[in-house]
Structures are given as structure tokens and as C-alpha cells.
């Protein structure tokens, strides 16, 4: 039997982190869009939907971070390099803005917190794309240079 715990194998081999990441990075701007539309046209149900989406993001983000740490450990050996540090920082700060939005939702300018979360999660996703596709492109290039 493998010495790698089953949870780690599921996360690392079944691409749980990218799935969770795309969920969070899809729901956060959707929530912001619903909120903006609800404010512009006074549609209460969209405002409520926006809040429920953010609650889902609030739940999914810690799982995304844990799965990312597992991927980082088993795929990258937890090597600390600048891109990874920026990715971790932007995800944590983005999550703080999501939590702050949930807590201060009733304040007039709380939408700014959600806008900042969308920006930071977007940056985090872009950094992750650079990390994954940069490595993949280098490996592909090495393969073709060998042939």
C-alpha cells in the first residue's frame, strides 16, 4: 500500500485544488455582479442570492487553501519562491476581505470589500496559472528540445 495518506492522494491526484479554486473564483465575481445589479435595480432577491454565494465562498475558501497547501507540499516540495509567497498572501488577504464583507454587509460601502476580494482572488488565480502553466510549458519545451 502507498504511504501517502488517502486524503492527500485524493487532493493531489484528483485535482481537487483547481476545482475548488475555479469554484471560488467563479462565485465571487458572480456574487459581486448580483450585488451590483440588485443595488442598481432594487432587486432584493439578487442581493440575497449574492449573500448566499458569498457564504458558499466563505466555506469553500478554507478548503481551497488546505488543498493548495497539500498540492504545494507534494507537487512542489513546499519550496518557498516569490510567486508562491505572493499567491499565498493574495489568497489570505482576499479571504479576509470576504469575511469582512460578510461581517460588515449592512454598512453602505461594504461592496468595496467584495470588489477588493474579487481583485485579489483574480490575482491569486493568475499567479496559480503562471505557476501551473509555466511549469507545464517548460516541461513541454524540454520534451520537444530532446526529440
Beta strands, then each sheet from edge to edge (+ up, - down):
end
